[in-house]
Amino acid sequence: MRGEQLGIFTHGHAVPLNPEGTSSDDPTWPAIRDYLVNHYDGDSDDPFWDENVWYQTE
């Protein structure tokens, strides 16, 4: 897509897992974040996990 770094197209719905502006006490994001950090063997202190918006396709 012109002017963008990334374009993703999906059939169905993409649901944000950590929508911009949600607080750290969102009930679902901490568990999903922990899963992603563990699955990808990441560092939970790395700001990467919170600086990006994550989506799930349905």
Backbone as numpy.savetxt, mean C-alpha at the origin, in Angstrom:
# Nx Ny Nz CAx CAy CAz Cx Cy Cz
1.78 6.05 -19.34 0.93 7.22 -19.34 1.82 8.45 -19.34
1.54 9.37 -20.19 2.36 10.58 -20.28 2.35 11.35 -18.97
3.55 11.73 -18.54 3.67 12.55 -17.33 3.62 11.77 -16.03
3.45 10.47 -16.12 3.38 9.64 -14.91 4.52 8.64 -14.94
4.95 8.21 -13.77 6.01 7.21 -13.68 5.48 5.80 -13.84
4.19 5.61 -13.59 3.63 4.27 -13.60 2.15 4.34 -13.92
1.68 3.42 -14.71 0.26 3.27 -14.97 -0.12 1.82 -14.80
-1.16 1.56 -14.04 -1.62 0.19 -13.82 -3.08 0.11 -14.22
-3.39 -0.91 -15.00 -4.76 -1.10 -15.44 -5.21 -2.47 -14.96
-6.46 -2.57 -14.49 -6.96 -3.83 -13.98 -8.42 -3.99 -14.37
-8.85 -5.23 -14.51 -10.26 -5.52 -14.69 -10.79 -5.82 -13.31
-11.78 -5.10 -12.89 -12.29 -5.24 -11.53 -12.08 -3.95 -10.78
-11.83 -4.05 -9.50 -11.70 -2.88 -8.65 -10.35 -2.90 -7.94
-9.74 -1.74 -7.81 -8.53 -1.59 -7.01 -8.91 -0.80 -5.77
-8.68 -1.40 -4.62 -9.07 -0.80 -3.34 -7.81 -0.36 -2.60
-7.72 0.91 -2.20 -6.54 1.34 -1.46 -6.50 0.68 -0.08
-5.33 0.16 0.27 -5.16 -0.48 1.58 -4.77 0.53 2.65
-4.11 1.58 2.25 -3.74 2.65 3.19 -3.98 4.00 2.51
-5.25 4.37 2.34 -5.55 5.60 1.62 -4.82 6.80 2.21
-4.43 7.70 1.32 -3.76 8.92 1.77 -4.63 9.62 2.80
-3.99 10.09 3.84 -4.71 10.83 4.87 -5.24 9.97 6.00
-5.10 8.63 5.92 -5.56 7.81 7.04 -4.54 7.89 8.16
-5.01 7.77 9.35 -4.11 7.84 10.49 -3.49 6.47 10.76
-2.45 6.45 11.56 -1.75 5.20 11.86 -2.63 4.24 12.66
-3.76 4.73 13.22 -4.60 3.81 13.98 -5.78 3.29 13.13
-5.65 3.33 11.80 -6.62 2.69 10.92 -6.67 1.21 11.28
-7.83 0.62 11.46 -7.91 -0.75 11.98 -7.33 -1.84 11.07
-7.30 -1.65 9.77 -6.84 -2.73 8.90 -5.39 -2.57 8.44
-4.90 -1.36 8.31 -3.57 -1.15 7.73 -2.44 -1.77 8.54
-2.38 -1.67 9.85 -1.23 -2.25 10.58 -1.01 -3.74 10.33
-2.07 -4.51 10.27 -1.92 -5.96 10.02 -1.44 -6.22 8.60
-1.99 -5.48 7.64 -1.56 -5.65 6.25 -0.11 -5.21 6.09
0.24 -4.10 6.72 1.62 -3.60 6.67 2.59 -4.63 7.24
2.26 -5.19 8.39 3.10 -6.22 9.01 3.27 -7.43 8.09
2.18 -7.85 7.44 2.25 -8.97 6.51 3.21 -8.65 5.37
3.07 -7.47 4.76 3.92 -7.09 3.64 5.39 -7.02 4.04
5.67 -6.41 5.19 7.05 -6.30 5.68 7.64 -7.69 5.86
6.89 -8.60 6.49 7.39 -9.96 6.72 7.51 -10.74 5.42
6.53 -10.61 4.54 6.54 -11.36 3.28 7.73 -10.97 2.41
8.03 -9.68 2.37 9.13 -9.21 1.53 10.44 -9.05 2.31
10.46 -9.60 3.54 11.65 -9.56 4.38 12.20 -8.14 4.49
11.28 -7.21 4.76 11.64 -5.80 4.82 12.00 -5.34 6.23
12.41 -4.12 6.31 12.73 -3.47 7.57 11.52 -2.64 7.96
10.88 -2.97 9.08 9.65 -2.27 9.46 9.87 -0.80 9.78
11.12 -0.39 10.02 11.41 1.02 10.28 11.64 1.82 8.99
11.71 1.12 7.86 11.93 1.78 6.58 10.68 2.60 6.21
10.83 3.90 5.95 9.66 4.72 5.62 8.97 4.31 4.32
9.62 3.47 3.51 9.04 2.97 2.26 7.62 2.45 2.48
7.38 1.74 3.57 6.10 1.07 3.80 4.98 2.07 4.04
5.30 3.24 4.55 4.26 4.23 4.85 4.21 5.37 3.84
5.26 5.55 3.04 5.29 6.65 2.08 4.56 6.31 0.79
4.26 5.05 0.57 3.58 4.62 -0.64 2.13 4.28 -0.34
1.29 4.40 -1.35 -0.10 3.97 -1.21 -0.19 2.57 -1.82
-0.75 1.63 -1.07 -0.83 0.24 -1.50 -2.28 -0.08 -1.89
-2.42 -0.89 -2.94 -3.75 -1.27 -3.43 -3.88 -2.78 -3.51
-5.11 -3.24 -3.37 -5.44 -4.65 -3.57 -6.45 -4.70 -4.71
-6.24 -5.59 -5.65 -7.22 -5.74 -6.73 -8.22 -6.82 -6.37
-9.46 -6.57 -6.70 -10.53 -7.51 -6.39 -11.17 -7.99 -7.66
